[in-house]
Every structure is written in C-alpha cells, then in structure tokens.
Amino acid sequence: MRIFAASLATETNSFSPIPTSRETYERTMYFRPGEHPDRGTLCTGPLWIARRRAKQEGFELIEGSCFWAEPSGPTLQAAYESMRDEILDQLRAAMPVDGVLLGLHGAMMAHGYDDCEGDLIARVRAIVGPKAVIGVELDPHCHLTEKRVRGADVIILFKEYPHIDFSERAEELVTLVLKTIRREIKPVMSLYDCGMIDLFPTTREPGIGFVAKMKNHEGRDGILSVSLGHGFAQGDAPEYGTRVLVITDDAKPKGDALARELGEDVRAKRGTWYPPYLSIDEAIDAAYAEPKGPVVVADSSDNAGGGAASDNTNIIRRLLERGVQDAAVGPVWDPVAVQFCHTAGVGATIPLRFGGKTAPTSGMPIDGDVTIIGLAKNGQQTFGKAMVPFGDAAGVRIGGVDVALISHRIQALGTELFTAVGIDLAAKRYIGVKSTNHFHAAYAPIAAKVLYCDGEGPSPLDARKYPYRKIRRTIWPHAELPEGLIIL
C-alpha cells in the first residue's frame, strides 16, 4: 500500500488588509518532503499520524510539502498556484498511490479562487483517478463546499473549539482511509446546510453537549463520522455558512436523516452558542468588580487567528485613561517596537510608540515612556500538543499596564506569550487576550472569570457588519432563517 500526504493551509479573511504571498507561508511554516518534524501541527496532523502508522502497519508513506500561513488576506494567485503545483508534481512523481491524505484548513481563498481546497482536491482526483482514496482533515472554521465533498472520499473536521483535538481527528481520518483502501468500509457523505452562521465554542454549553452528541452517534448503526462545519464569518465565499457532515458506511438515507436532525438542533439554538460580549468599559468594570483576579478578557475583534492585525490599541488606551493597575494585554503585533526594545535591553526606560499601524481599525498608536520588563528570542507558545511561534518579543510596562509585544503575528494561545517576557499573570487583575476562543484551554485554568469583549477592532463578532458580495444564499443572521437543506 502506498499513500501520499501533504498540507496547504491558511484561513483567509476577505476583509483583511494584510496581503498573503508565498513568502508569507515560507516564513511561517514550510516543510519540504521529509522535513516535517516529529510533532503535529494544526493542519499537518494527517501526515504526522500517517508517518507513525506507516511504521506500525507496514504501508509506504510518501511525504509531500507542507505550507501554513497565519490568517490574513487572500493569497496571491501566483503564490497559491505555485504551492499547489509543487504538491501536485510531487504526487505525480509518487504515482501509483492507493490513497492521498491532505491536511487543509478549509477557509483558504486566493485571487481567482474562492475554493482553494476544492480546486486542489479536484486536481488530486484527476491525477490519482476514481479508485484511489482521498482523505482530508479540515478546521471547523471552513467553507464546507459541495465541490470538496464530492471530490474527496473521507472528510473529517476538528470537533473542538479551541482546536485541541487535531491529532485525534487526524488519527480518525487515517483509520477511515486505511479501512476504505482495504475495502472494509464504503464511506458515503451527507451534507446539510443549516442556512445560518454562528460562533460555536465547545468550552461551554450548548457546544459541550453537541460535541458529545456527535461522538455518541459515531461507531453506531453504520455512522462512521460526524462533523460540524462552523463556517468562517470573515471569509466572503459563495458557500459561506454552517453545515453538518455525516459519513456512513454505504447508508446514505441514514446519513441524510442524521445530518438533518443535527442541523435542526444547531438551528434551534442559534444565537445561544457564544457567550454575551461586553463593551470595553463594561469589561473593565466587570473585571475589577471581581473580588480577586485574574479576570481574563478576550477581545475577538482584533484576533490574528481570524486575520486581524492584532495591533489595535483601543483597550490599552482605555485602561491607561482609567488609571487601572495590575493589568496585562497581549499580544500586540509590532516588529519595529520589539526591535527597539531588544536594542535597549531589559530594565531600560525608553520613549516608545507601539500599535495602531496597520489600518484605521487599529486605533491610534500608544506613545509614552515604557520600562522593558522582559525580552524573548524566537518565542513559542503551547497550543494543545503543538508549539506555535510568536517570534522575538518584548514585555513593556506603561502606567499600570503590561503589554506583550510580538514580531510574528499570532493570537493568544498559551500563557508563555506573557511569561516569556517577564509578565507575571498571577499578579494581575485584568488579562486582556487578543483571541476569540483558542486562548481558553491555557487561560481558563488560571482565571477567576473569563469575559468576552468587543474591542472595536477590524473583526467584529457581528457578521452583519461585513460587506459581503459573494454569498449565494441569504442566511441568518443577515435575514430570517431560511429552510435547511440536504445539498449532497
């Protein structure tokens, strides 16, 4: 048995001013064949798991290239085509193969391509033919398009948000692909369009219960896998929205029925999945009203994980104006400010301008005398079983606020983002993190309370605020809830 594996992934924010080139991918993550380390990353799980399984089960794995770029604007057309064609050329050279494993994201868009994943899968199918098995792992913040579902044999999405289960889902994918190649199962997919979009954290109800419900159906009555495609609100894609995917062992009517049942459950709970979010002042008031800290306040409006710049200054400015003490905010993406801090050194007090650079939605820069309290070179933070770089970084203190400045744009995932630059989180009353929900696994255990705030940055939670142009179907909350549909 011969299996080919590769990865090409990013999450495209159609409204982000940050361009995405091939160099963007190569600076973030580019592993040529055989260079992938012995650890998983968010979208290379299938290759990493298959490497171990190949040793255990005796099949041959041919490794292709792996690319990842932090979420930002659409990828340049030539960049996408060069990375895609690099992988396709490697696949041609590996032929014949019995199966292909692709670690993708699902919300990648490029100039000229609204569905990069669908395009790649279709081209893979043209090379390997109808009998080879194509397995794909996707992030739930994907556009679960009909083209990619028709083109692949097995598609598995992470179930958890934060995405702490990417390795487990990759294991599931590899298992189903191997069983399909061995003709032990015949996977058939059912896709239900919920006619809506929402945010679905699985760190609270009803998300916790829904994940349990999906898992409870798997392995029973011919149900092989169940996935919820959350959709990605910042992606202006024709098939934008929330969809349910069910894979059965050659039992399409049963899959359709379950996909509809679960989709109706999602629809009935619309608007209740994500916790209420506060204004900047409401969040500050609530945090300091707690008898003890720290209170973690998540600002999703400037989340680099959704394509924002992560250099908005609104919350920092308001904390300074109110004269609060024992506050920390991060990360703030500002490579120039980080460079200045590294030049000055720990303990120095210097005049510094930071933040507020990328767009009008970044706010005005912060100007003031800061004390440098910590520095890091090539910093990394934990995210589940993965380590994610945030680059050179600096911790600065201005008034009663400590700020984590970073040179590699990334959202708050692990607490190392602060601790590596001298910021003591245990001593804080207010910890502001630029993230929507991926912070939760690392920060909830240290928090007296977790709050959510709209920092008035470029990526608001309210999907109605984006100027979409490509959506084919009017959906909730942009309009009244339409009828849900089995589309495949």
Secondary structure, DSSP 8 states (H G I E B T S, - for coil): -EEEEEEEE-BB-TT-S--B-HHHHHHHEEE-TT---SS--TTTHHHHHHHHHHHHH--EEEEEEEEE--SBS-B-HHHHHHHHHHHHHHHHHH-S-SEEEEE--SB--BTTBS-HHHHHHHHHHHHH-SSSEEEEEE-SSS---HHHHHH-SEEEE---SS-TTHHHHHHHHHHHHHHHHTTS--EEEEEEE-SB-----SSSTTHHHHHHHHHHHTTSTTEEEEEEE---TT---TT-S-EEEEEEES-HHHHHHHHHHHHHHHHHTTT-SS---B-HHHHHHHHHHSSS--EEEEEGGG-GGGT--S---HHHHHHHHHT--SEEEEEEE-HHHHHHHHHH-TT-EEEEEES--SSGGG---EEEEEEEEEEEEEEEEEETTEEEEEEEEEEEEETTEEEEEESS-----STHHHHTTT--GGG-SEEEE--SSTTHHHHGGG-SEEEEE----SS-S-GGGS-----SS--BTTSS----EE--
